[in-house]
Amino acid sequence: MIRKNPGASSLPNAPIDLTPLLDVIFIFLFVVMIGYAVIAEKTGEAAAGEIAAAESRLAEAEEELAASRSMLASYEERVRDYEGQVIGERVKIVTVSGSYSPEDSSRREVVVMLPEARPISFSITPESMERSFGRMEAVIRQYVEQFQKSDRIVVVFSVNRTGIQHRDKDRIDRIIDVLAGEYSFVY
């Protein structure tokens, strides 16, 4: 006896044709791959543009560096010329700098650096302020007075304003102003 092909209701595990389902999965896979390829291409183009811009900035920076190096070399040459001919022989630079602790601003140090001499440090507290500034003025005045008879020497004061308190800077400026008023070769 020949049996008929049973229907879906009588055979619970009927064979399924997977070809159309695989076609749909492959189509989705191709769409995702194409999407990633497009994103990668756009990212590559953007990266190429950024690389070109960075290379341009690098070239500009190299040009500026070369110009700065040549300028620095010319300034160094000028400084060597001045140091040999002017600074130290005809121009005496007196540097005044200071420091203080932000935790205790009442205790300060002021350092006077005279050419051809060791730096002289003055400790300043509220109790010793007048005495310290008086000693500082006496040391500076004694240094300046030794050039009084020379018409070729100029004394230039340089005050470092970054590490010094405002009230100390004002006091030092007054000392320098007094000396500049008394001596025509003090600046």
VMD Tcl script that draws the C-alpha trace (Angstrom):
set ca {
  {0.00 0.00 0.00}
  {1.17 3.43 -0.93}
  {0.99 6.05 1.64}
  {0.24 9.61 0.98}
  {2.51 12.36 2.15}
  {1.19 13.25 5.52}
  {0.18 16.86 6.21}
  {1.74 19.31 8.59}
  {-0.65 18.44 11.33}
  {0.22 14.82 11.38}
  {4.04 15.22 11.18}
  {5.37 17.48 13.91}
  {8.95 17.66 12.60}
  {8.43 18.60 9.00}
  {11.59 19.47 7.02}
  {12.15 23.26 6.62}
  {13.77 24.74 3.58}
  {16.47 27.17 4.96}
  {17.61 28.66 1.65}
  {15.34 31.76 1.78}
  {16.30 32.41 5.42}
  {20.01 32.18 4.61}
  {19.49 34.58 1.72}
  {17.97 37.16 4.09}
  {20.82 36.71 6.62}
  {23.44 37.15 3.88}
  {21.68 40.29 2.62}
  {21.77 41.80 6.14}
  {25.41 40.78 6.48}
  {26.30 42.49 3.17}
  {24.43 45.66 4.21}
  {26.34 45.77 7.51}
  {29.67 45.17 5.74}
  {28.98 47.90 3.19}
  {27.96 50.28 6.01}
  {31.22 49.64 7.84}
  {33.19 50.07 4.62}
  {31.53 53.46 4.02}
  {32.23 54.54 7.61}
  {35.84 53.38 7.35}
  {36.26 55.28 4.08}
  {34.85 58.49 5.58}
  {37.01 58.06 8.67}
  {40.05 57.52 6.46}
  {39.28 60.66 4.48}
  {38.83 62.65 7.70}
  {42.05 61.24 9.10}
  {43.85 62.09 5.87}
  {42.56 65.66 6.12}
  {43.68 65.90 9.74}
  {47.09 64.50 8.83}
  {47.47 67.04 6.05}
  {46.48 69.87 8.41}
  {48.91 68.59 11.06}
  {51.70 68.38 8.49}
  {50.96 71.96 7.45}
  {51.08 73.14 11.07}
  {54.31 71.20 11.58}
  {55.89 72.89 8.56}
  {54.84 76.31 9.88}
  {56.23 75.47 13.33}
  {59.53 74.34 11.78}
  {59.77 77.63 9.89}
  {59.07 79.59 13.08}
  {61.64 77.49 14.95}
  {64.26 78.17 12.29}
  {63.51 81.90 12.43}
  {63.63 81.84 16.24}
  {66.95 80.00 16.22}
  {68.52 82.53 13.89}
  {67.13 85.38 15.98}
  {68.46 83.74 19.15}
  {71.88 83.30 17.57}
  {71.99 86.99 16.63}
  {70.91 88.03 20.15}
  {73.52 85.76 21.71}
  {76.17 87.28 19.47}
  {75.03 90.77 20.46}
  {75.10 89.84 24.16}
  {78.65 88.48 23.79}
  {79.66 91.73 22.09}
  {78.08 93.81 24.83}
  {79.47 91.66 27.63}
  {82.94 91.98 26.22}
  {82.82 95.68 25.44}
  {80.11 97.23 27.57}
  {78.53 95.18 30.34}
  {80.90 94.68 33.19}
  {83.32 97.36 32.03}
  {81.20 100.41 31.39}
  {77.77 99.25 32.60}
  {77.44 97.81 36.08}
  {74.16 95.96 36.64}
  {72.88 95.68 40.20}
  {70.12 93.08 40.55}
  {67.67 93.11 43.43}
  {65.33 90.17 43.97}
  {63.23 88.89 46.81}
  {61.25 85.98 48.10}
  {58.69 85.29 50.76}
  {56.52 82.44 51.94}
  {52.80 82.81 51.23}
  {52.11 81.12 54.58}
  {54.08 83.78 56.51}
  {54.43 86.92 54.41}
  {55.92 88.87 57.31}
  {59.28 87.09 56.89}
  {60.99 87.98 53.63}
  {64.40 87.79 52.01}
  {65.78 90.44 49.69}
  {68.98 89.67 47.81}
  {71.21 92.35 46.26}
  {73.64 91.09 43.63}
  {76.47 93.49 42.92}
  {78.86 92.90 40.01}
  {82.13 91.23 41.01}
  {80.75 90.47 44.50}
  {78.86 87.75 46.28}
  {75.10 88.23 46.68}
  {74.11 89.98 49.88}
  {70.94 88.74 51.59}
  {68.78 90.87 53.87}
  {66.21 89.18 56.14}
  {63.20 91.39 56.65}
  {60.67 91.00 59.44}
  {58.33 93.60 60.91}
  {60.83 94.18 63.73}
  {63.92 94.46 61.48}
  {62.42 96.18 58.44}
  {63.87 99.66 59.00}
  {67.28 98.36 59.97}
  {67.44 95.92 57.01}
  {66.44 98.52 54.44}
  {68.89 100.98 56.00}
  {71.72 98.44 55.68}
  {70.62 97.66 52.12}
  {70.68 101.34 51.17}
  {74.12 101.77 52.77}
  {75.57 98.79 50.83}
  {74.11 100.00 47.54}
  {75.18 103.60 48.16}
  {78.74 102.51 48.98}
  {78.87 100.52 45.73}
  {77.53 103.44 43.65}
  {79.83 106.05 45.24}
  {82.97 104.24 44.11}
  {82.13 105.23 40.50}
  {81.43 108.87 41.29}
  {84.69 110.14 39.79}
  {84.43 108.06 36.60}
  {82.57 109.53 33.65}
  {82.55 106.21 31.77}
  {80.66 104.02 34.27}
  {76.88 103.64 34.39}
  {75.10 101.75 37.18}
  {71.81 100.14 36.17}
  {69.41 98.65 38.70}
  {67.28 95.64 37.84}
  {64.51 94.73 40.28}
  {62.97 91.27 39.92}
  {59.29 91.97 40.45}
  {57.95 88.40 40.44}
  {59.16 87.10 43.81}
  {59.07 90.30 45.82}
  {56.27 91.80 47.88}
  {54.75 95.03 46.63}
  {55.68 97.03 49.74}
  {59.31 95.85 49.50}
  {59.42 96.72 45.79}
  {58.11 100.21 46.57}
  {60.75 100.71 49.25}
  {63.55 99.50 46.93}
  {62.24 101.75 44.12}
  {62.42 104.73 46.52}
  {66.05 103.89 47.36}
  {66.90 103.68 43.66}
  {65.04 106.92 42.91}
  {67.00 108.74 45.61}
  {70.30 107.44 44.20}
  {69.26 108.27 40.63}
  {68.43 111.80 41.78}
  {71.83 112.24 43.48}
  {73.98 110.58 40.80}
  {73.55 111.19 37.07}
  {75.08 107.80 36.18}
  {72.52 105.71 38.12}
  {69.49 104.29 36.33}
}
mol new
graphics top color blue
foreach p $ca { graphics top sphere $p radius 0.5 }
foreach p [lrange $ca 0 end-1] q [lrange $ca 1 end] { graphics top cylinder $p $q radius 0.2 }
display resetview
